[in-house]
């Protein structure tokens, strides 16, 4: 039989138009992180070059994510599909305001962490891969925030988890191995549950594209067990975010690695779990999340109280900060439980604030331990006598994490409390305020014991000046917290727009399926 010479119409299967130059920003953060990580791996024996390349690479990542945020603000959600296949068959990267804001904040945190690591990570840590692991971690974090496909969300979770295991055990001390076992076991359970649930999702919808799921879900509410599906996702992501009652792994592991690693983990990892909860519960299955809102609210309240009371009971600053991370997760879960644009906007705002401030607090704890001779509150003291600037920075960070004005923690707490009251769950608003009060007591206790309390001359804080690389990260992060607290309007407008897009995702869907196109 003669071969047909008639032309093949590819328009029904492939994207035929050339990709706009700015749209490449959607995938560049991931490609850039993997590329820089590969270069760092190849020169891992050149310890002096590692931090310079990593800091420059992460500075470029901040620029790329800032440009991506600007592009999304100007143009709305942006989609690229792998291999030019039309969605839902091609794997989509879709970025809206929520993903762009999370990606930019995570890049800033990673850059600050890389600068702090110059002073904290020794030659052995560089040789055994701190900076390549950091870049791989950022590839996973960036991919999770930018993907538009549920299975690829799982893949990027795995990428960041693999790199986090490497960072956690870097140094191979006994305490680190113990922390890694606890961290690894629960994350293995959560990841397995995530994968099983994703298979369940595919069996129901026949697709893993988020936009396709969002537009099909309303028609399947009576025909498929979507509440069960949503509940399984909430459980899996709550494990990863360290929500009650599966939060014990975080304070049992975050105090074990080098302090810069703890800072990066506190700023980044649990927030990916919160982002996934927002994406699944708010955009894909809002009706099912509403049915589970009471359970979520109870979990949020118990998470906040567990974190705040746990912080009060600690005498080690690293463990105390781990419980403060847990308490912040509870506040974000409270916003997800309440729902609505104002509450979800508060969750996004709170997550960005927590990324910056919790990273700074861990770095400050490392500096305080170096000056005071350890992390124990019973042995520390007298830091303010010789280090007034560092003491002032630490005090401002304590105020910020407690939700006090005029710092970045104040405004998202106000948004969440107001949303809870307007939503008819005043008891949850009361627990938000109580948690903030308990956090203030816990951080005030740290300040009084480790900074203000006079001690004997032989155990007082060391009077030598701090290295610039130790102070610079704290100066930058504290300045960001102050600027956001005093001038919150721009960020508040952005998070409210992001929340509105999640609650009414038509712009997101139109980005993936233009003009109501069919798969």
VOGU-3710 file (C-alpha; in Angstrom, 3 decimals, decimal comma):
1> xxxxxxxxxx> 0,000/0,000/0,000  1,314/3,412/-0,882  2,144/5,699/2,030  -0,267/8,556/2,549  1,047/11,935/1,491  -1,632/13,984/3,193  -0,263/16,295/5,936  -0,730/15,313/9,554  -2,585/17,802/11,733  -0,567/18,051/14,938
11> xxxxxxxxxx> -2,508/20,963/16,406  -4,822/18,622/18,328  -1,904/16,999/20,161  1,015/19,438/20,274  1,705/23,057/21,090  2,870/24,432/17,765  3,475/28,078/18,686  6,989/29,029/19,802  7,385/29,535/23,539  7,480/33,194/24,563
21> xxxxxxxxxx> 10,857/34,211/25,958  9,486/35,198/29,373  7,656/31,878/29,723  10,997/30,105/30,032  11,146/31,617/33,520  8,686/28,907/34,565  11,282/26,127/34,332  14,549/28,071/34,614  14,700/27,978/38,449  14,699/24,172/38,472
31> xxxxxxxxxx> 17,095/23,824/35,534  19,436/26,406/37,060  19,558/24,694/40,468  20,276/21,287/38,961  22,982/22,737/36,696  24,769/24,617/39,490  24,474/21,559/41,734  26,133/19,414/39,045  28,987/21,918/38,680  29,508/21,992/42,448
41> xxxxxxxxxx> 29,571/18,201/42,551  32,269/18,097/39,888  34,486/20,514/41,823  33,626/19,233/45,296  37,343/18,971/46,203  37,829/22,701/45,637  36,545/23,876/48,970  37,325/27,565/48,490  35,360/27,824/45,248  32,245/26,019/46,508
51> xxxxxxxxxx> 30,678/28,815/48,616  31,434/31,487/46,012  29,748/29,553/43,195  26,798/28,561/45,391  26,184/32,121/46,625  26,378/33,519/43,098  24,147/30,737/41,807  21,520/31,363/44,481  21,693/35,113/43,883  20,837/34,403/40,247
61> xxxxxxxxxx> 18,013/32,125/41,444  16,561/35,028/43,462  16,673/37,193/40,322  14,994/34,472/38,242  12,225/33,971/40,822  11,717/37,741/41,174  11,403/38,028/37,386  8,952/35,100/37,385  6,841/36,786/40,075  6,807/40,010/38,060
71> xxxxxxxxxx> 5,786/38,064/34,941  2,922/36,357/36,788  1,750/39,657/38,286  1,707/41,209/34,822  0,315/38,281/32,817  -1,503/36,004/35,247  -0,742/32,272/35,656  1,775/30,907/33,151  2,035/27,331/31,832  4,716/25,357/29,999
81> xxxxxxxxxx> 4,159/21,744/28,948  6,997/19,255/28,543  7,625/17,908/25,058  5,077/20,339/23,569  2,286/17,839/24,270  -1,005/19,507/25,048  -2,212/19,067/28,619  -3,235/16,921/30,332  -0,980/14,504/28,414  2,134/16,646/28,663
91> xxxxxxxxxx> 3,598/17,272/32,116  2,746/20,857/32,970  4,632/23,472/34,926  2,013/26,054/35,913  2,866/29,056/38,057  0,359/31,353/39,722  0,947/34,023/42,367  0,991/31,492/45,198  3,725/29,377/43,625  5,754/32,415/42,557
101> xxxxxxxxxx> 5,631/33,979/46,051  6,678/30,734/47,722  9,471/30,187/45,173  10,917/33,688/45,612  10,840/33,509/49,414  12,511/30,092/49,391  15,261/31,404/47,107  15,938/34,307/49,484  16,141/31,886/52,417  18,546/29,609/50,514
111> xxxxxxxxxx> 20,785/32,543/49,559  20,947/33,702/53,174  21,661/30,133/54,259  24,516/29,817/51,763  26,069/33,021/53,110  25,724/31,812/56,705  27,298/28,479/55,718  30,546/30,235/54,809  31,093/30,650/58,527  29,333/27,495/59,746
121> xxxxxxxxxx> 30,318/24,702/57,339  33,928/23,582/57,553  36,176/22,158/54,849  34,993/18,614/55,529  31,347/19,638/55,118  32,142/21,330/51,818  34,088/18,324/50,558  31,268/15,940/51,421  28,685/17,918/49,530  26,954/20,623/51,570
131> xxxxxxxxxx> 26,600/23,013/48,640  25,600/20,429/45,993  22,999/19,088/48,438  21,750/22,640/48,988  21,310/23,232/45,261  19,540/19,874/44,851  17,299/20,793/47,786  16,393/24,046/46,027  15,692/22,179/42,799  13,165/20,036/44,677
141> xxxxxxxxxx> 11,642/22,973/46,554  11,367/25,092/43,398  9,914/22,204/41,407  7,266/21,560/44,078  6,176/25,212/44,002  6,119/25,467/40,208  4,672/22,155/39,018  1,129/21,783/37,751  1,040/17,985/38,022  0,278/16,000/41,193
151> xxxxxxxxxx> 2,659/13,133/40,417  5,472/15,563/39,721  4,689/17,241/43,033  5,500/13,824/44,517  8,690/13,610/42,441  9,925/17,006/43,632  9,111/16,025/47,205  11,402/13,044/46,720  14,180/15,217/45,292  14,120/17,580/48,260
161> xxxxxxxxxx> 13,894/14,678/50,725  16,924/12,911/49,244  18,995/16,077/49,489  17,686/16,797/53,007  18,869/13,335/54,142  22,346/14,187/52,862  22,372/17,522/54,697  20,987/15,974/57,883  23,754/13,374/58,257  26,587/15,612/57,068
171> xxxxxxxxxx> 29,213/15,080/59,756  28,065/11,543/60,672  27,831/12,234/64,402  25,813/9,838/66,539  23,169/12,452/67,336  22,745/13,205/63,622  22,232/9,558/62,732  19,594/9,256/65,469  17,785/12,342/64,168  18,002/11,115/60,581
181> xxxxxxxxxx> 16,372/7,779/61,494  13,373/9,525/63,075  13,170/12,066/60,269  13,522/9,424/57,578  11,026/6,939/59,013  8,065/9,282/59,280  8,827/10,918/55,946  8,977/7,451/54,380  5,506/6,713/55,759  4,180/10,073/54,554
191> xxxxxxxxxx> 5,736/9,665/51,116  4,299/6,162/50,737  0,850/7,419/51,692  1,249/10,319/49,248  2,121/7,925/46,411  -0,719/5,498/47,200  -3,199/8,367/47,348  -1,927/9,697/44,028  -2,564/6,288/42,463  -6,068/6,441/43,937
201> xxxxxxxxxx> -6,480/9,918/42,442  -5,441/8,700/38,989  -7,858/5,794/39,235  -10,722/8,226/39,857  -9,853/11,022/37,425  -7,660/9,378/34,780  -5,368/12,414/34,929  -2,816/13,975/37,270  -2,868/17,473/35,804  -4,008/19,840/38,567
211> xxxxxxxxxx> -6,068/22,082/36,291  -7,802/19,066/34,731  -8,591/17,654/38,177  -9,923/21,011/39,402  -12,396/21,284/36,548  -13,526/17,637/36,736  -13,884/17,392/40,531  -17,263/19,193/40,878  -18,882/16,677/38,511  -17,581/13,675/40,483
221> xxxxxxxxxx> -18,603/14,721/43,996  -21,541/12,304/44,072  -19,872/9,532/42,070  -16,461/9,188/43,739  -15,157/9,139/47,351  -13,468/12,536/47,090  -13,736/13,254/50,822  -11,723/10,105/51,538  -9,195/11,085/48,868  -8,833/14,591/50,307
231> xxxxxxxxxx> -8,523/13,217/53,824  -5,658/10,947/52,763  -3,837/13,855/51,159  -4,354/15,988/54,254  -2,901/13,200/56,410  0,131/12,748/54,138  0,909/16,460/53,926  0,226/16,985/57,624  2,949/14,429/58,353  5,349/16,330/56,128
241> xxxxxxxxxx> 4,335/19,652/57,673  4,701/18,272/61,236  1,091/18,710/62,366  -0,334/17,079/65,492  -0,248/14,149/66,264  2,509/13,269/63,787  4,816/16,154/64,683  7,172/14,382/67,091  9,789/13,807/64,397  10,555/17,516/63,921
251> xxxxxxxxxx> 11,749/18,531/67,418  13,469/15,137/67,618  15,556/15,751/64,483  15,921/19,466/63,670  18,350/20,030/66,555  20,830/17,398/65,348  22,515/18,779/62,168  24,682/21,880/61,804  22,769/25,000/62,724  22,672/26,333/59,158
261> xxxxxxxxxx> 21,064/23,068/58,035  18,493/23,346/60,831  17,808/26,924/59,718  17,223/25,865/56,109  14,989/22,985/57,160  12,918/25,232/59,450  12,527/27,805/56,702  11,782/25,503/53,776  10,731/21,908/54,324  7,539/22,148/56,366
271> xxxxxxxxxx> 6,361/25,027/54,141  6,372/22,721/51,127  3,901/20,547/53,018  1,739/23,596/53,756  1,910/24,651/50,097  0,758/21,191/49,006  -2,142/21,358/51,481  -3,168/24,734/50,056  -2,963/23,488/46,476  -4,874/20,258/47,089
281> xxxxxxxxxx> -7,364/21,426/49,690  -8,161/24,911/48,418  -7,830/24,723/44,633  -8,540/21,084/43,769  -11,018/19,911/46,423  -12,524/22,966/48,174  -15,885/21,335/48,906  -14,234/18,289/50,447  -11,895/20,477/52,502  -14,955/22,316/53,784
291> xxxxxxxxxx> -16,450/19,036/54,971  -13,230/18,264/56,824  -12,812/21,789/58,193  -13,737/20,920/61,780  -11,177/18,106/61,889  -8,584/20,453/60,403  -9,443/23,150/62,947  -9,029/20,720/65,865  -5,708/19,482/64,474  -4,599/23,105/64,003
301> xxxxxxxxxx> -5,507/24,017/67,588  -3,704/20,998/69,040  -0,667/21,683/66,846  -0,471/25,292/68,042  -0,824/24,330/71,693  1,614/21,422/71,432  4,189/23,691/69,812  3,787/26,598/72,220  3,686/24,502/75,398  6,539/22,329/74,124
311> xxxxxxxxxx> 8,646/25,454/73,582  7,978/26,570/77,155  9,256/23,241/78,471  12,625/23,302/76,677  16,019/24,271/78,036  17,834/23,743/74,713  17,300/26,596/72,259  17,381/24,331/69,196  14,632/22,093/70,561  12,677/25,168/71,623
321> xxxxxxxxxx> 12,824/26,569/68,092  11,685/23,208/66,713  8,517/23,498/68,771  8,026/27,071/67,529  8,130/25,715/63,969  5,371/23,279/64,958  3,311/26,083/66,515  3,565/28,115/63,305  2,381/25,137/61,276  -0,703/25,037/63,502
331> xxxxxxxxxx> -1,452/28,689/62,728  -1,270/28,000/59,011  -3,480/24,929/59,340  -6,004/27,114/61,155  -6,238/29,368/58,105  -6,686/26,404/55,785  -9,441/25,081/58,071  -11,294/28,410/58,031  -10,980/28,806/54,248  -11,993/31,811/52,184
341> xxxxxxxxxx> -9,737/34,366/50,489  -8,836/36,296/53,658  -7,840/33,208/55,635  -5,870/31,660/52,768  -4,182/35,011/52,154  -3,201/34,969/55,827  -1,789/31,449/55,432  0,371/32,494/52,465  1,534/35,634/54,293  2,274/33,642/57,462
351> xxxxxxxxxx> 4,221/31,005/55,509  6,433/33,646/53,893  7,010/35,331/57,256  7,827/31,994/58,887  10,313/31,088/56,155  12,292/34,255/56,836  12,000/34,517/60,615  12,455/30,865/61,583  15,574/30,712/59,408  16,890/33,810/61,160
361> xxxxxxxxxx> 16,081/32,457/64,632  18,035/29,259/64,062  20,994/31,247/62,744  20,752/33,538/65,784  20,685/30,485/68,062  23,893/29,268/66,458  25,623/32,600/67,023  24,351/32,770/70,629  25,633/29,244/71,294  29,045/30,205/69,954
371> xxxxxxxxxx> 29,157/33,270/72,196  27,619/31,693/75,282  29,286/28,321/75,141  26,357/26,135/74,089  22,650/25,811/73,442  21,637/25,187/77,052  19,686/28,025/78,669  20,965/27,024/82,096  24,576/27,789/81,141  24,137/30,804/78,839
381> xxxxxxxxxx> 23,960/34,470/79,750  25,528/37,896/79,488  25,492/38,196/75,700  24,101/41,748/75,734  27,198/43,087/77,549  29,509/42,664/74,563  27,159/42,215/71,590  24,450/44,866/71,658  23,704/44,736/67,909  23,294/40,971/67,924
391> xxxxxxxxxx> 21,136/41,201/71,056  18,901/43,815/69,403  18,536/41,680/66,255  17,617/38,625/68,318  15,039/40,585/70,337  13,378/41,854/67,158  13,209/38,325/65,792  11,626/37,141/69,059  8,994/39,866/68,707  8,363/38,895/65,088
401> xxxxxxxxxx> 7,860/35,178/65,723  5,488/36,077/68,572  3,328/38,113/66,188  4,022/41,501/67,769  4,084/44,793/65,834  5,804/46,335/63,963  7,265/43,114/62,539  6,238/40,708/59,783  4,520/38,230/62,115  1,875/40,735/63,179
411> xxxxxxxxxx> -0,125/41,130/59,964  -0,705/37,469/59,012  -1,745/36,769/62,609  -4,269/39,640/62,369  -5,583/38,261/59,068  -5,978/34,756/60,494  -7,685/35,906/63,703  -10,081/38,162/61,802  -10,902/35,399/59,307  -11,559/32,933/62,132
421> xxxxxxxxxx> -13,908/35,362/63,893  -15,710/36,226/60,639  -15,989/32,514/59,876  -17,769/31,774/63,141  -14,897/29,867/64,807  -14,012/32,343/67,550  -12,567/29,529/69,660  -9,911/29,007/66,999  -9,156/32,737/66,983  -8,743/32,557/70,768
431> xxxxxxxxxx> -6,253/29,699/70,444  -4,321/31,665/67,801  -3,997/34,521/70,297  -3,168/32,164/73,181  -0,470/30,495/71,096  1,053/33,885/70,329  0,999/34,772/74,028  2,715/31,504/74,982  5,292/32,045/72,235  6,017/35,498/73,655
441> xxxxxxxxxx> 6,639/33,957/77,078  8,889/31,235/75,599  11,015/33,662/73,579  11,084/36,156/76,447  12,462/33,398/78,651  15,234/32,747/76,124  16,091/36,442/75,995  16,185/36,833/79,773  18,277/33,718/80,381  20,631/33,656/77,398
451> xxxxxxxxxx> 21,073/37,374/76,718  20,117/39,514/79,715  20,973/37,416/82,781  24,306/38,378/84,363  26,708/35,455/84,797  30,078/34,819/86,325  33,013/36,346/84,473  34,515/32,987/83,547  31,311/31,814/81,842  30,181/35,112/80,327
461> xxxxxxxxxx> 29,752/35,577/76,588  32,956/36,002/74,650  33,827/39,649/73,944  35,450/39,129/70,543  33,677/40,722/67,545  31,363/38,629/65,414  32,355/37,704/61,879  30,619/39,684/59,145  29,314/36,454/57,580  27,597/35,662/60,908
471> xxxxxxxxxx> 25,914/39,072/61,254  25,015/39,716/57,602  22,331/36,983/57,333  20,687/38,178/60,545  20,798/41,808/59,427  19,186/40,941/56,082  16,416/38,742/57,486  15,611/41,102/60,364  15,493/44,035/57,955  13,052/42,122/55,759
481> xxxxxxxxxx> 10,850/41,381/58,773  10,827/45,073/59,760  10,146/46,296/56,215  7,282/43,839/55,756  5,871/44,799/59,151  5,994/48,557/58,541  5,029/48,495/54,857  2,776/45,441/54,448  0,465/46,845/51,768  2,206/45,482/48,661
491> xxxxxxxxxx> 2,675/41,985/50,038  -0,818/41,955/51,514  -2,294/42,834/48,125  -0,260/40,082/46,466  -1,279/37,375/48,948  -4,931/38,406/48,698  -4,748/38,167/44,901  -3,032/34,785/45,248  -5,765/33,553/47,598  -8,488/34,807/45,253
501> xxxxxxxxxx> -6,898/32,861/42,373  -6,863/29,696/44,489  -10,476/30,079/45,569  -11,614/30,923/42,032  -9,047/29,189/39,784  -10,486/30,148/36,387  -7,313/32,063/35,462  -5,208/29,034/36,417  -7,441/26,715/34,355  -7,395/29,064/31,361
511> xxxxxxxxx> -3,607/29,126/31,483  -3,512/25,345/31,071  -6,556/25,015/28,794  -6,808/28,327/26,885  -10,301/29,447/25,877  -11,832/26,323/27,408  -9,861/23,989/25,205  -10,410/20,277/25,647  -7,717/17,783/26,558
//
